[in-house]
Amino acid sequence: MFKRLLLLALFLLSSALIVHAQQPPEPINLALANLSGVVNKNLTLNDLQNWSFEQVQFPDASLGCPQPGAIYAQVVTLGYRFLLTYNNVDYDYRVSADSRFVVLCGSITSTQAAPQCPPPNEAGWLAPRLTLNGQGRVIPGGLPNNLRDVPGQSGALIGELQPGQTFTVIDGPSCTVLDRLIWWRVDANGAIGWTPEGVAPDYWLEPIDAAGNPLVLSDEIALADLTAASLPNLRFISSAQGQESIVSLTAVSPIGPLVALTPADGSVQIINYLTGEEVLRVSPFPAGVSALAFGYDARTFGYYLIAGSSDGSVRAWSIGPQNSFTDLPALSSQPSGVTTLAMGRESVLAVGNEDGSISLFEVSTGRLFTTISAPTQPVGGPVRNITFTNDALIVTYATGLVQTYGVLSAAGNG
């Protein structure tokens, strides 16, 4: 079950932008025929000011454009999204690959301003860390990043950036909305192309300074220093100086602008780091908080806050629009104190415990998938860190033992 859930994350990266150098698929003629009826003129591709298309695996038969009161088969449906521009109006058509369904999803005047990248207040996007004309590199130890001629996973593959390879950002960002990827055009010592920054919550690229060092803040930081300029480069800090008291745990939301703190009173405090406003304060456990993390579900583009306690309790909250928080079903108590938390891309929460065991939950429902027993030969001791990667669950124990679970194969990023 756990392996199947991790594989599902790879499936979600299936959309693609096609450039005009390629021939459009046959279903575009159905979209053209429908548009001809809308504008009362027999149209061909030559009549359009512009056109583009994506091939998409939609999660159901609505083709990503459900109509009020309609019921759709809940099966993955292969299809296309066509953007046809006629008389300065962009028409968004969805057509199933078998040509059975044609839907005009909407239209917009093409002279309107381009949408912000990433869209504001929309879940599922990383907070961009790269900047135009800035320096960056592929994060060492990961996978290569593909270079494409246009933003989108079906742009022509023109090269590959190796882990640790540096580059200069020369254009961007550009967003592909169906797969929620942010693309930057980079120049890597003469190799020029578009490459994606990552898929939430994982960054594949990171900014670097003129000396080639990653732009990361130190482990101890004053809350007053958490500014709009510094936070895009910050993913996790282990301690912070709060405005009220010293805090022992800190986690930064991947969608921002939120930071979760654990003050000395044992509560969990959520602060908007741009304004200093307190968004939420809860006291979930009598024994206080021993682990804290944000999580992301790539199936629903949902974000979560998870907290664990030394008494074995675990609580989770979903993060909604306007940074609202909603309690989720309680997770079963752990056999010993919670030492660390980590979440994969699709609602799989790993809870590391003092006795060395690991519990895997579906965070959105509280359902327990399985429990990984503590290693005995050699003895690992308490779990100290859990990392989800594209192809493994890597666990570090207090004795220094490192174990890898659920190894999968993976292709290059983007």
WONORSUL-V45424 format. One record per pair of residues at least 4 apart in sequence whose ideal C-beta (glycine too) atoms are under 7 Angstrom apart, sorted by the first residue. I is the first residue (numbers start at 1). GAP is how many residues later the second one is. D is the distance in whole Angstrom. If there is no record, write none. Layout:
# WONORSUL-V45424
i & gap & d
I & GAP & D
I & GAP & D
This chain:
# WONORSUL-V45424
i & gap & d
1 & 4 & 6
1 & 368 & 5
1 & 369 & 7
2 & 4 & 7
2 & 346 & 7
2 & 358 & 6
2 & 367 & 6
2 & 368 & 6
2 & 404 & 6
3 & 4 & 6
3 & 403 & 5
3 & 405 & 7
4 & 4 & 7
5 & 341 & 6
5 & 343 & 5
6 & 338 & 6
6 & 400 & 6
6 & 402 & 6
7 & 4 & 7
7 & 401 & 7
8 & 291 & 7
8 & 338 & 6
9 & 289 & 5
9 & 336 & 4
9 & 337 & 5
12 & 286 & 5
12 & 287 & 7
13 & 140 & 7
13 & 166 & 5
13 & 186 & 7
14 & 42 & 7
14 & 43 & 5
15 & 39 & 5
15 & 41 & 5
15 & 138 & 7
15 & 161 & 6
15 & 163 & 4
15 & 164 & 4
16 & 38 & 5
16 & 39 & 6
16 & 136 & 5
16 & 137 & 5
16 & 138 & 3
17 & 35 & 7
17 & 37 & 6
17 & 133 & 6
17 & 134 & 6
17 & 135 & 3
17 & 137 & 6
17 & 138 & 6
17 & 159 & 6
18 & 4 & 5
18 & 34 & 7
18 & 35 & 5
18 & 36 & 7
18 & 136 & 6
19 & 131 & 5
19 & 136 & 7
24 & 4 & 4
24 & 29 & 6
25 & 55 & 6
27 & 4 & 7
27 & 53 & 5
27 & 68 & 4
27 & 70 & 7
27 & 72 & 5
28 & 4 & 6
28 & 25 & 7
28 & 54 & 6
29 & 4 & 6
30 & 4 & 7
30 & 65 & 5
30 & 69 & 6
30 & 72 & 5
31 & 4 & 6
31 & 51 & 5
31 & 53 & 6
31 & 62 & 4
31 & 64 & 6
31 & 71 & 7
32 & 4 & 6
32 & 11 & 5
32 & 12 & 7
34 & 4 & 7
34 & 59 & 7
34 & 68 & 5
34 & 70 & 6
35 & 4 & 6
35 & 8 & 6
35 & 49 & 6
35 & 51 & 7
35 & 56 & 6
36 & 5 & 6
36 & 6 & 5
36 & 7 & 5
39 & 47 & 6
43 & 4 & 5
43 & 43 & 7
45 & 6 & 6
47 & 39 & 7
48 & 36 & 6
48 & 37 & 6
48 & 38 & 5
49 & 36 & 4
49 & 37 & 7
50 & 35 & 4
51 & 31 & 7
51 & 32 & 7
51 & 33 & 5
51 & 34 & 7
52 & 31 & 5
53 & 27 & 5
53 & 28 & 6
53 & 29 & 5
54 & 26 & 7
54 & 27 & 5
54 & 124 & 6
55 & 25 & 6
55 & 99 & 7
56 & 23 & 6
56 & 24 & 7
56 & 25 & 6
56 & 122 & 6
57 & 19 & 6
57 & 21 & 6
58 & 5 & 5
58 & 6 & 5
58 & 19 & 5
58 & 21 & 6
59 & 17 & 6
60 & 12 & 5
60 & 13 & 7
60 & 14 & 5
60 & 15 & 7
60 & 17 & 6
61 & 11 & 4
61 & 12 & 4
61 & 14 & 7
61 & 16 & 5
62 & 4 & 4
62 & 10 & 4
63 & 14 & 6
63 & 16 & 5
63 & 31 & 4
63 & 33 & 6
63 & 38 & 6
63 & 40 & 6
64 & 30 & 6
65 & 29 & 5
65 & 38 & 5
65 & 40 & 4
66 & 4 & 6
66 & 6 & 6
77 & 19 & 6
78 & 19 & 4
79 & 15 & 6
79 & 16 & 6
79 & 17 & 4
79 & 18 & 5
80 & 15 & 5
80 & 17 & 7
81 & 11 & 7
81 & 13 & 6
82 & 11 & 4
82 & 13 & 7
83 & 7 & 6
83 & 9 & 6
84 & 7 & 5
84 & 9 & 6
85 & 4 & 7
85 & 5 & 5
85 & 25 & 5
86 & 5 & 7
88 & 21 & 6
88 & 22 & 5
88 & 23 & 6
89 & 18 & 5
89 & 20 & 6
89 & 21 & 6
90 & 17 & 6
90 & 18 & 5
90 & 20 & 5
91 & 13 & 6
91 & 16 & 5
92 & 13 & 4
92 & 14 & 5
92 & 15 & 7
93 & 9 & 7
93 & 10 & 7
93 & 11 & 6
93 & 12 & 7
94 & 9 & 4
94 & 11 & 5
95 & 4 & 7
95 & 6 & 7
95 & 7 & 5
96 & 4 & 5
96 & 5 & 4
108 & 4 & 6
115 & 4 & 6
116 & 4 & 6
117 & 56 & 5
117 & 57 & 6
117 & 58 & 4
117 & 65 & 7
118 & 4 & 7
118 & 7 & 4
118 & 57 & 6
118 & 64 & 6
121 & 200 & 7
123 & 132 & 6
123 & 178 & 5
123 & 179 & 6
123 & 180 & 6
124 & 56 & 4
124 & 76 & 6
124 & 177 & 3
125 & 55 & 5
125 & 57 & 7
125 & 75 & 6
125 & 130 & 7
126 & 56 & 6
126 & 71 & 6
126 & 72 & 5
126 & 74 & 5
126 & 77 & 7
126 & 128 & 6
127 & 105 & 6
127 & 127 & 7
127 & 128 & 6
127 & 129 & 5
128 & 45 & 6
128 & 54 & 6
128 & 69 & 6
128 & 104 & 7
129 & 74 & 7
129 & 77 & 7
129 & 78 & 5
129 & 103 & 5
129 & 104 & 6
130 & 4 & 6
130 & 6 & 5
130 & 39 & 5
130 & 54 & 5
130 & 67 & 6
130 & 75 & 6
130 & 77 & 6
131 & 38 & 7
131 & 76 & 7
132 & 37 & 6
132 & 40 & 7
133 & 36 & 6
134 & 35 & 5
134 & 73 & 6
135 & 31 & 7
135 & 33 & 6
135 & 72 & 7
135 & 73 & 5
135 & 75 & 7
136 & 31 & 6
136 & 33 & 6
136 & 69 & 5
136 & 70 & 6
136 & 71 & 5
136 & 72 & 6
137 & 27 & 6
137 & 28 & 6
137 & 29 & 4
137 & 30 & 7
137 & 69 & 6
137 & 71 & 5
138 & 4 & 7
138 & 7 & 5
138 & 23 & 5
138 & 24 & 7
138 & 25 & 5
138 & 26 & 6
138 & 27 & 5
138 & 66 & 7
138 & 67 & 6
139 & 24 & 7
139 & 64 & 7
139 & 65 & 6
139 & 66 & 7
139 & 67 & 5
140 & 23 & 5
140 & 24 & 4
141 & 22 & 6
142 & 21 & 5
142 & 62 & 6
143 & 247 & 7
143 & 267 & 6
143 & 269 & 5
143 & 270 & 5
144 & 16 & 5
144 & 17 & 6
144 & 18 & 5
144 & 19 & 7
144 & 268 & 5
145 & 16 & 4
145 & 50 & 5
145 & 59 & 6
145 & 60 & 7
145 & 267 & 7
145 & 268 & 5
145 & 269 & 6
146 & 11 & 6
146 & 14 & 6
146 & 49 & 7
146 & 266 & 5
146 & 267 & 7
146 & 268 & 4
147 & 11 & 5
147 & 12 & 4
147 & 13 & 6
147 & 14 & 6
147 & 44 & 6
147 & 46 & 3
147 & 47 & 7
147 & 48 & 5
148 & 4 & 7
148 & 7 & 4
148 & 8 & 6
148 & 9 & 6
148 & 10 & 6
148 & 45 & 6
148 & 46 & 5
149 & 6 & 5
149 & 7 & 4
149 & 9 & 5
149 & 44 & 6
150 & 5 & 4
150 & 44 & 6
151 & 4 & 7
151 & 23 & 4
151 & 25 & 6
151 & 32 & 4
151 & 43 & 5
152 & 24 & 5
153 & 26 & 7
153 & 261 & 6
155 & 39 & 7
158 & 35 & 5
159 & 32 & 5
159 & 34 & 6
160 & 252 & 6
161 & 4 & 5
161 & 6 & 7
161 & 27 & 6
161 & 34 & 6
165 & 23 & 6
166 & 42 & 7
166 & 46 & 6
167 & 19 & 4
167 & 20 & 6
167 & 21 & 4
168 & 18 & 7
168 & 19 & 5
169 & 15 & 5
169 & 17 & 6
170 & 15 & 5
170 & 16 & 6
170 & 17 & 5
171 & 14 & 4
172 & 11 & 6
172 & 12 & 4
172 & 13 & 5
173 & 9 & 5
173 & 10 & 7
173 & 11 & 6
174 & 9 & 5
175 & 7 & 6
176 & 5 & 5
176 & 7 & 7
180 & 19 & 7
180 & 121 & 7
181 & 15 & 4
181 & 18 & 6
182 & 14 & 7
182 & 15 & 5
183 & 11 & 5
183 & 12 & 7
183 & 13 & 5
184 & 10 & 7
184 & 11 & 6
184 & 13 & 6
185 & 8 & 7
185 & 9 & 5
186 & 9 & 6
187 & 5 & 5
195 & 219 & 6
196 & 8 & 7
196 & 217 & 6
196 & 218 & 4
197 & 6 & 6
197 & 7 & 7
197 & 8 & 5
198 & 4 & 5
198 & 5 & 4
198 & 6 & 4
198 & 7 & 7
200 & 54 & 6
200 & 96 & 5
201 & 53 & 4
201 & 95 & 4
204 & 209 & 5
206 & 8 & 5
207 & 8 & 5
207 & 26 & 6
208 & 4 & 5
208 & 5 & 6
208 & 6 & 6
208 & 7 & 7
209 & 4 & 5
209 & 6 & 6
215 & 18 & 4
216 & 17 & 6
217 & 4 & 6
217 & 13 & 6
217 & 16 & 7
217 & 17 & 5
217 & 20 & 6
219 & 18 & 6
219 & 19 & 5
219 & 20 & 6
220 & 19 & 5
221 & 4 & 5
221 & 5 & 7
221 & 16 & 6
221 & 19 & 5
222 & 19 & 5
223 & 17 & 6
223 & 18 & 6
223 & 19 & 5
223 & 20 & 6
225 & 5 & 6
226 & 4 & 6
226 & 5 & 6
226 & 33 & 6
226 & 47 & 4
227 & 4 & 7
228 & 46 & 5
230 & 4 & 6
231 & 21 & 7
231 & 25 & 6
231 & 26 & 7
231 & 42 & 6
234 & 18 & 6
235 & 17 & 6
236 & 15 & 6
236 & 16 & 6
237 & 13 & 5
238 & 12 & 7
239 & 8 & 7
239 & 9 & 7
239 & 11 & 7
240 & 7 & 5
240 & 10 & 5
240 & 21 & 6
241 & 5 & 6
242 & 4 & 7
242 & 5 & 5
242 & 19 & 6
242 & 21 & 6
244 & 19 & 6
245 & 18 & 5
245 & 19 & 4
246 & 18 & 6
247 & 14 & 4
247 & 15 & 5
247 & 16 & 5
248 & 14 & 5
249 & 13 & 4
249 & 40 & 6
249 & 43 & 4
250 & 9 & 6
250 & 10 & 7
250 & 11 & 6
251 & 9 & 5
251 & 41 & 5
251 & 42 & 6
251 & 43 & 5
252 & 7 & 5
253 & 5 & 4
253 & 41 & 5
253 & 50 & 7
254 & 40 & 6
254 & 42 & 6
255 & 48 & 6
257 & 15 & 5
257 & 16 & 5
257 & 17 & 4
258 & 12 & 6
258 & 14 & 6
258 & 21 & 7
258 & 65 & 6
259 & 12 & 5
259 & 14 & 5
260 & 8 & 6
260 & 10 & 5
260 & 32 & 6
260 & 45 & 6
261 & 8 & 5
261 & 10 & 7
262 & 6 & 6
262 & 27 & 5
262 & 30 & 6
263 & 4 & 6
263 & 6 & 6
266 & 17 & 6
266 & 22 & 4
266 & 23 & 6
267 & 14 & 5
267 & 15 & 6
267 & 16 & 4
268 & 14 & 5
268 & 16 & 6
268 & 21 & 6
268 & 24 & 7
268 & 39 & 5
269 & 9 & 6
269 & 12 & 5
270 & 9 & 4
270 & 10 & 4
271 & 5 & 7
271 & 6 & 7
271 & 7 & 6
271 & 8 & 7
272 & 4 & 7
272 & 5 & 5
272 & 7 & 6
279 & 44 & 5
280 & 45 & 5
284 & 23 & 6
284 & 31 & 5
285 & 4 & 6
285 & 24 & 4
285 & 26 & 6
285 & 28 & 5
287 & 22 & 5
287 & 23 & 5
287 & 24 & 4
288 & 21 & 7
288 & 22 & 7
289 & 18 & 5
289 & 20 & 6
290 & 18 & 6
290 & 19 & 6
290 & 20 & 4
290 & 47 & 6
290 & 48 & 5
290 & 49 & 7
291 & 16 & 7
291 & 17 & 4
291 & 47 & 5
291 & 48 & 6
291 & 49 & 5
291 & 50 & 5
292 & 15 & 5
293 & 13 & 5
293 & 48 & 4
293 & 49 & 6
293 & 50 & 6
294 & 9 & 7
294 & 10 & 7
294 & 11 & 6
295 & 9 & 4
295 & 11 & 6
295 & 48 & 3
295 & 54 & 6
295 & 68 & 6
296 & 7 & 6
296 & 47 & 7
296 & 49 & 6
297 & 5 & 4
297 & 49 & 6
297 & 50 & 4
297 & 67 & 7
298 & 47 & 4
298 & 48 & 5
299 & 47 & 5
299 & 48 & 7
302 & 16 & 6
303 & 16 & 4
304 & 12 & 6
304 & 13 & 7
304 & 14 & 6
304 & 15 & 7
304 & 39 & 7
304 & 59 & 6
305 & 11 & 7
305 & 12 & 5
305 & 14 & 6
305 & 20 & 7
306 & 8 & 7
306 & 10 & 5
306 & 35 & 5
306 & 37 & 7
306 & 43 & 6
306 & 57 & 7
307 & 8 & 5
308 & 6 & 5
308 & 30 & 3
308 & 33 & 6
308 & 43 & 6
309 & 4 & 4
309 & 29 & 6
310 & 27 & 4
311 & 26 & 7
312 & 21 & 4
312 & 22 & 4
312 & 23 & 7
312 & 24 & 6
312 & 25 & 6
312 & 26 & 6
313 & 20 & 6
314 & 17 & 4
314 & 20 & 7
314 & 24 & 6
314 & 37 & 6
315 & 15 & 7
316 & 12 & 4
316 & 15 & 7
316 & 47 & 5
317 & 8 & 4
317 & 9 & 6
317 & 10 & 6
317 & 11 & 6
318 & 8 & 5
318 & 10 & 6
319 & 4 & 7
319 & 6 & 6
320 & 4 & 4
320 & 6 & 6
328 & 35 & 7
328 & 36 & 7
328 & 38 & 7
329 & 36 & 6
329 & 37 & 4
330 & 36 & 6
331 & 30 & 5
331 & 35 & 5
332 & 36 & 6
334 & 4 & 6
334 & 17 & 6
334 & 19 & 5
334 & 25 & 6
335 & 18 & 6
335 & 20 & 6
335 & 22 & 6
336 & 17 & 5
336 & 18 & 4
336 & 19 & 4
337 & 16 & 7
337 & 17 & 4
338 & 13 & 6
338 & 15 & 6
339 & 13 & 5
339 & 14 & 6
339 & 15 & 6
339 & 43 & 5
339 & 44 & 5
339 & 45 & 6
340 & 12 & 4
340 & 43 & 6
340 & 44 & 6
340 & 45 & 6
340 & 46 & 6
341 & 8 & 7
341 & 10 & 6
342 & 8 & 5
342 & 44 & 4
342 & 45 & 6
342 & 46 & 6
343 & 5 & 7
343 & 6 & 5
343 & 20 & 6
344 & 4 & 4
344 & 44 & 4
347 & 15 & 5
347 & 16 & 5
347 & 17 & 5
348 & 12 & 6
348 & 14 & 7
349 & 12 & 5
349 & 14 & 4
350 & 8 & 6
350 & 10 & 6
350 & 36 & 5
350 & 43 & 7
351 & 7 & 7
351 & 8 & 5
351 & 10 & 7
352 & 6 & 5
352 & 31 & 3
352 & 34 & 5
353 & 4 & 5
353 & 30 & 6
354 & 28 & 5
355 & 19 & 6
356 & 18 & 3
356 & 19 & 7
356 & 24 & 5
356 & 25 & 6
356 & 26 & 6
356 & 27 & 6
356 & 41 & 6
357 & 14 & 6
357 & 15 & 6
357 & 16 & 6
357 & 17 & 5
358 & 13 & 7
358 & 14 & 4
358 & 25 & 6
358 & 28 & 7
358 & 37 & 6
359 & 9 & 6
359 & 12 & 5
360 & 9 & 4
360 & 10 & 5
361 & 5 & 7
361 & 6 & 7
361 & 7 & 6
361 & 8 & 7
362 & 5 & 4
362 & 7 & 7
372 & 33 & 7
374 & 6 & 6
375 & 4 & 7
375 & 5 & 5
375 & 26 & 7
375 & 28 & 6
378 & 23 & 6
379 & 20 & 6
380 & 17 & 3
380 & 19 & 6
380 & 21 & 4
381 & 16 & 5
381 & 17 & 4
381 & 18 & 5
382 & 15 & 7
382 & 16 & 5
383 & 12 & 6
383 & 14 & 6
384 & 12 & 5
384 & 13 & 6
384 & 14 & 5
385 & 11 & 4
386 & 7 & 7
386 & 9 & 5
387 & 7 & 5
388 & 5 & 6
389 & 5 & 6
390 & 20 & 4
391 & 16 & 6
391 & 17 & 4
391 & 18 & 6
391 & 19 & 5
392 & 12 & 5
392 & 13 & 7
392 & 14 & 6
392 & 15 & 5
393 & 12 & 4
393 & 13 & 5
394 & 8 & 7
394 & 10 & 5
395 & 8 & 5
395 & 10 & 7
396 & 6 & 5
397 & 4 & 4
